[in-house]
Amino acid sequence: MLTSNEILEKVNAFIDQLPYDRRPASLYEPIEYVLSLGGKRIRPVLMLLAYQLYKDAPERILMPAVGLETYHNYTLLHDDLMDNADMRRGHDTVHKRWDANKAILSGDSMLVLAYQRMQQCDSRHLEAVLNVFTETALEIGEGQEYDMSFETRNDVTEDEYIEMIRLKTSVLLACAVKIGAILADASDDDITNLYKFGEQLGLAFQLQDDLLDVYGDPAVFGKAIGGDITSNKKTYMLINAVNRANPQQRQELMRWITATEFNREEKVKAVTALYDQIGIRQLCEQKINHYFDECRKYLAKVSVSDERKQPLLDYTDEMMKRRK
């Protein structure tokens, strides 16, 4: 069996050799650029690891796995445009390097390419695979809409936030393992449990990302911490801080949230101090552990040997930065 690192190497090598020979080349240049920027490739790696639970040589499904990665990067391309973000993975975003029109048009073509690549799978499974993929793509759009609507609200509940990140982040991880299992002829029960595994893992992963944005090491996190605080992003942490603060803490928190002019460093430091007082870090860590434990319970129900599960278990530990 292949390790996750060996699978990652195969995914990257496959992406690097993908041809872009359609015309005009200027339409496809941003797509090739976006996919060349790297990233963790979590979704295709999960798909191949799920396939490998049942069958050897997971490289046989590299094209649909890369289809999922193409789709994921398409969502990032359009997210960056909506957020007016200048940088992605240390490089200029597409609308920054080219322009907004190019980002929209190349992004649209990238979505079509994702479907073209996804459908290059065993014809016996084509309908099931496309059904899962299409439902997931619709859910991710719904999650993005919720996320944008939260920007203008100060009454977002914890349950609403969890549902938003389930749609925006978790379902794509769940889709990856489900399609891998479908292509490997897994049983219906295993497919269901693997989907739930991916969904719970995705919730833990996104909450960890929220936590690291406040408490992470910038060198390890890959970007400056405090971005969510600076932009007043409605995260699990901010929502719970507002709900659990005493009147004095809430007043100070709302002063920072409503401030139109502020020193970035001062705001991040002040809001983080409030999180510390209210116990938000511990609360978030407990929630992360809950979802991580749940994902392990669903994987335990999958009817393959522990030996075959080990590469996937190791990878989830790596994703969640778990120490052995």
C-alpha positions as CSV (number, residue, x, y, z in Angstrom):
1,M,0.0,0.0,0.0
2,L,1.1,3.6,-0.7
3,T,1.6,6.1,2.1
4,S,-0.1,9.5,1.9
5,N,3.3,11.1,0.9
6,E,3.7,8.7,-2.0
7,I,0.1,9.4,-3.1
8,L,0.8,13.1,-2.8
9,E,3.8,12.8,-5.1
10,K,1.7,10.9,-7.7
11,V,-1.0,13.6,-7.5
12,N,1.5,16.5,-8.0
13,A,3.3,14.7,-10.8
14,F,0.0,14.0,-12.6
15,I,-1.1,17.7,-12.3
16,D,2.3,18.8,-13.6
17,Q,2.0,16.8,-16.8
18,L,-1.6,17.7,-17.6
19,P,-1.8,19.2,-21.1
20,Y,-3.4,22.5,-21.9
21,D,-3.5,22.5,-25.7
22,R,-6.9,24.1,-26.3
23,R,-7.2,27.6,-27.7
24,P,-7.0,30.5,-26.9
25,A,-4.1,29.6,-24.6
26,S,-4.7,32.8,-22.7
27,L,-8.0,31.3,-21.3
28,Y,-6.2,28.3,-19.9
29,E,-3.0,30.0,-18.7
30,P,-4.6,31.2,-15.4
31,I,-6.0,27.6,-14.8
32,E,-2.6,26.1,-15.2
33,Y,-1.1,28.8,-13.0
34,V,-3.6,28.2,-10.2
35,L,-3.0,24.5,-10.2
36,S,0.8,25.0,-10.3
37,L,0.8,26.9,-7.0
38,G,0.7,23.7,-5.0
39,G,-1.2,23.4,-1.8
40,K,-1.8,20.4,0.4
41,R,-3.9,18.5,-2.2
42,I,-6.0,17.1,0.7
43,R,-9.0,16.2,-1.4
44,P,-7.3,14.1,-4.1
45,V,-5.1,12.4,-1.5
46,L,-8.2,11.5,0.6
47,M,-9.9,10.1,-2.5
48,L,-7.0,7.9,-3.4
49,L,-6.6,6.8,0.3
50,A,-10.3,5.8,0.4
51,Y,-10.0,3.8,-2.8
52,Q,-6.9,2.1,-1.4
53,L,-8.9,0.8,1.5
54,Y,-10.3,-1.7,-1.0
55,K,-8.0,-1.9,-3.9
56,D,-4.3,-1.5,-4.7
57,A,-2.9,0.9,-7.3
58,P,-5.0,4.0,-6.4
59,E,-3.2,5.9,-9.2
60,R,-5.9,4.3,-11.5
61,I,-8.3,7.0,-10.3
62,L,-5.9,10.0,-10.6
63,M,-7.9,11.8,-13.2
64,P,-11.2,12.1,-11.2
65,A,-9.1,12.8,-8.1
66,V,-7.5,15.7,-9.9
67,G,-10.9,16.7,-11.2
68,L,-11.9,17.3,-7.5
69,E,-8.7,19.3,-7.0
70,T,-9.5,21.3,-10.1
71,Y,-13.0,22.1,-8.7
72,H,-11.5,23.0,-5.3
73,N,-9.1,25.5,-6.8
74,Y,-11.9,26.9,-9.0
75,T,-13.8,27.8,-5.8
76,L,-10.6,29.4,-4.4
77,L,-10.2,31.4,-7.5
78,H,-13.7,32.9,-7.3
79,D,-13.5,33.2,-3.5
80,D,-10.3,35.4,-3.9
81,L,-12.2,37.6,-6.4
82,M,-15.2,38.0,-4.1
83,D,-12.9,38.7,-1.1
84,N,-10.7,41.0,-3.2
85,A,-7.7,39.0,-2.0
86,D,-4.3,39.9,-3.5
87,M,-2.3,36.8,-2.5
88,R,-2.9,33.0,-2.5
89,R,-0.1,30.6,-1.3
90,G,2.4,33.4,-1.5
91,H,1.6,34.4,-5.1
92,D,-0.7,36.9,-6.8
93,T,-4.3,35.8,-7.2
94,V,-5.6,35.5,-10.7
95,H,-7.6,38.7,-10.7
96,K,-4.5,40.5,-9.4
97,R,-2.1,39.0,-11.9
98,W,-4.6,39.4,-14.8
99,D,-8.0,41.1,-14.1
100,A,-11.5,40.3,-12.7
101,N,-12.9,39.4,-16.1
102,K,-10.2,36.9,-16.7
103,A,-10.8,35.4,-13.2
104,I,-14.5,35.0,-13.9
105,L,-14.1,33.5,-17.4
106,S,-11.1,31.2,-16.6
107,G,-12.9,30.2,-13.3
108,D,-16.0,29.2,-15.3
109,S,-13.8,27.1,-17.7
110,M,-12.1,25.6,-14.7
111,L,-15.4,24.4,-13.4
112,V,-16.2,22.7,-16.7
113,L,-12.7,21.2,-16.8
114,A,-13.3,19.8,-13.3
115,Y,-16.4,18.0,-14.6
116,Q,-14.6,16.8,-17.7
117,R,-11.8,15.3,-15.5
118,M,-14.3,13.8,-13.0
119,Q,-16.2,11.9,-15.7
120,Q,-13.0,10.1,-16.8
121,C,-13.8,7.2,-14.5
122,D,-15.1,3.7,-14.8
123,S,-18.3,4.0,-16.8
124,R,-20.1,1.7,-14.4
125,H,-19.7,4.3,-11.7
126,L,-20.1,7.4,-13.8
127,E,-23.7,8.3,-12.8
128,A,-23.1,7.7,-9.0
129,V,-19.9,9.7,-9.1
130,L,-21.4,12.7,-11.0
131,N,-24.5,12.7,-8.7
132,V,-22.2,13.0,-5.6
133,F,-20.0,15.6,-7.2
134,T,-23.0,17.7,-8.4
135,E,-24.8,17.6,-5.1
136,T,-21.5,18.6,-3.4
137,A,-20.9,21.5,-5.8
138,L,-24.4,22.9,-5.1
139,E,-23.9,22.6,-1.3
140,I,-20.6,24.4,-1.5
141,G,-22.2,27.3,-3.3
142,E,-24.9,27.4,-0.5
143,G,-22.2,27.4,2.1
144,Q,-20.4,30.3,0.4
145,E,-23.7,32.3,0.3
146,Y,-24.2,31.7,4.0
147,D,-20.7,32.8,4.7
148,M,-21.2,36.1,2.8
149,S,-24.5,36.7,4.4
150,F,-22.9,36.3,7.9
151,E,-20.6,39.3,7.2
152,T,-23.5,41.8,7.7
153,R,-25.0,40.0,10.7
154,N,-24.0,40.1,14.4
155,D,-26.5,37.5,15.5
156,V,-25.0,34.4,13.8
157,T,-25.5,31.3,16.1
158,E,-23.0,28.5,16.7
159,D,-25.3,26.1,14.9
160,E,-25.6,28.3,11.9
161,Y,-21.8,28.6,11.7
162,I,-21.3,24.8,12.0
163,E,-23.8,24.3,9.2
164,M,-22.0,26.9,7.0
165,I,-18.6,25.3,7.4
166,R,-20.1,21.8,6.9
167,L,-21.4,23.0,3.5
168,K,-18.4,25.2,2.6
169,T,-15.6,22.9,3.7
170,S,-16.7,19.5,5.1
171,V,-18.8,18.2,2.2
172,L,-15.9,18.3,-0.2
173,L,-13.7,16.2,2.0
174,A,-16.7,13.8,2.4
175,C,-17.2,13.8,-1.3
176,A,-13.6,12.8,-1.9
177,V,-13.7,9.7,0.3
178,K,-17.2,8.8,-0.9
179,I,-16.2,8.9,-4.6
180,G,-13.0,6.9,-3.8
181,A,-15.1,4.3,-2.1
182,I,-17.6,4.2,-4.9
183,L,-14.9,3.7,-7.5
184,A,-13.4,0.9,-5.4
185,D,-16.8,-1.0,-5.3
186,A,-17.3,-0.5,-1.5
187,S,-20.5,-1.6,0.1
188,D,-23.3,1.0,0.6
189,D,-22.8,0.9,4.4
190,D,-19.1,1.6,4.0
191,I,-19.8,4.4,1.6
192,T,-22.2,6.0,4.1
193,N,-19.7,5.6,7.0
194,L,-16.9,7.0,4.9
195,Y,-19.0,10.0,3.9
196,K,-19.7,10.7,7.6
197,F,-16.0,10.2,8.4
198,G,-15.1,12.9,5.9
199,E,-17.8,15.2,7.0
200,Q,-16.7,15.1,10.7
201,L,-13.1,15.4,9.7
202,G,-13.9,18.5,7.7
203,L,-15.6,20.1,10.6
204,A,-12.6,19.4,12.9
205,F,-10.2,20.6,10.2
206,Q,-12.0,23.9,9.6
207,L,-12.3,24.6,13.4
208,Q,-8.6,23.9,13.7
209,D,-8.0,26.5,10.9
210,D,-10.0,29.0,12.9
211,L,-8.0,28.3,16.0
212,L,-4.7,28.5,14.2
213,D,-5.6,31.9,12.7
214,V,-5.6,33.2,16.3
215,Y,-3.1,31.0,18.1
216,G,-0.9,29.5,15.4
217,D,2.7,30.1,14.6
218,P,2.9,32.3,11.5
219,A,5.9,30.3,10.2
220,V,3.9,27.1,10.4
221,F,0.5,28.5,9.6
222,G,1.9,30.0,6.4
223,K,0.3,33.5,6.8
224,A,0.0,36.2,9.4
225,I,-2.2,35.3,12.3
226,G,-5.2,37.4,13.2
227,G,-6.8,37.7,9.8
228,D,-10.2,36.6,11.0
229,I,-10.0,39.0,13.9
230,T,-9.0,41.9,11.7
231,S,-11.9,41.2,9.3
232,N,-14.5,40.4,12.0
233,K,-15.1,37.1,10.4
234,K,-17.9,35.2,12.1
235,T,-15.9,32.2,13.3
236,Y,-16.8,29.7,16.0
237,M,-14.5,31.7,18.3
238,L,-15.9,35.1,17.8
239,I,-19.5,33.8,18.0
240,N,-18.9,32.1,21.3
241,A,-16.9,35.0,22.6
242,V,-19.8,37.4,22.0
243,N,-22.3,34.9,23.5
244,R,-20.2,34.0,26.6
245,A,-18.7,37.4,27.5
246,N,-19.8,39.3,30.5
247,P,-21.2,42.8,29.9
248,Q,-17.9,44.5,30.2
249,Q,-16.1,42.0,27.9
250,R,-18.9,42.2,25.4
251,Q,-18.8,46.0,25.4
252,E,-15.0,45.9,24.6
253,L,-15.5,43.2,22.0
254,M,-18.2,45.2,20.2
255,R,-16.0,48.3,20.3
256,W,-13.3,46.4,18.3
257,I,-15.9,44.8,16.0
258,T,-17.5,48.1,15.1
259,A,-14.3,50.1,14.9
260,T,-13.8,51.4,11.3
261,E,-10.2,52.6,12.1
262,F,-7.8,50.7,14.2
263,N,-4.2,49.5,14.5
264,R,-4.2,45.9,13.2
265,E,-1.7,44.6,15.8
266,E,-3.5,46.3,18.6
267,K,-6.9,44.9,17.6
268,V,-5.5,41.3,17.3
269,K,-3.8,41.5,20.6
270,A,-6.9,42.9,22.4
271,V,-9.4,40.5,21.0
272,T,-7.0,37.5,21.6
273,A,-6.8,38.7,25.2
274,L,-10.6,38.7,25.5
275,Y,-10.6,35.1,24.0
276,D,-8.2,34.1,26.7
277,Q,-10.3,35.6,29.5
278,I,-13.5,34.0,28.2
279,G,-11.8,30.6,27.7
280,I,-12.5,30.4,23.9
281,R,-9.3,28.5,23.0
282,Q,-10.2,25.6,25.3
283,L,-13.8,25.7,24.1
284,C,-12.7,25.4,20.4
285,E,-10.2,22.7,21.2
286,Q,-12.9,20.7,22.9
287,K,-15.1,21.0,19.8
288,I,-12.3,20.0,17.5
289,N,-11.6,16.9,19.6
290,H,-15.3,16.1,19.5
291,Y,-15.5,16.1,15.7
292,F,-12.1,14.3,15.4
293,D,-13.3,11.5,17.8
294,E,-16.6,11.3,15.8
295,C,-14.7,10.9,12.5
296,R,-12.6,8.1,14.0
297,K,-15.8,6.3,15.2
298,Y,-17.2,6.3,11.6
299,L,-14.0,5.0,10.2
300,A,-13.9,2.2,12.8
301,K,-17.3,1.0,11.4
302,V,-15.8,0.6,7.9
303,S,-15.5,-3.1,7.2
304,V,-11.8,-3.4,6.1
305,S,-8.8,-4.4,8.2
306,D,-7.0,-2.1,10.5
307,E,-3.9,-2.6,8.4
308,R,-5.6,-1.2,5.3
309,K,-7.0,1.7,7.3
310,Q,-3.6,2.7,8.6
311,P,-2.5,5.0,5.8
312,L,-5.8,6.9,6.1
313,L,-5.5,7.1,9.9
314,D,-1.9,8.3,9.6
315,Y,-3.0,11.0,7.2
316,T,-5.9,12.3,9.4
317,D,-3.4,12.5,12.3
318,E,-1.1,14.5,10.0
319,M,-3.9,16.8,8.9
320,M,-5.0,17.5,12.5
321,K,-1.3,17.8,13.6
322,R,-1.8,14.9,16.1
323,R,1.2,13.6,17.9
324,K,1.7,9.8,17.9
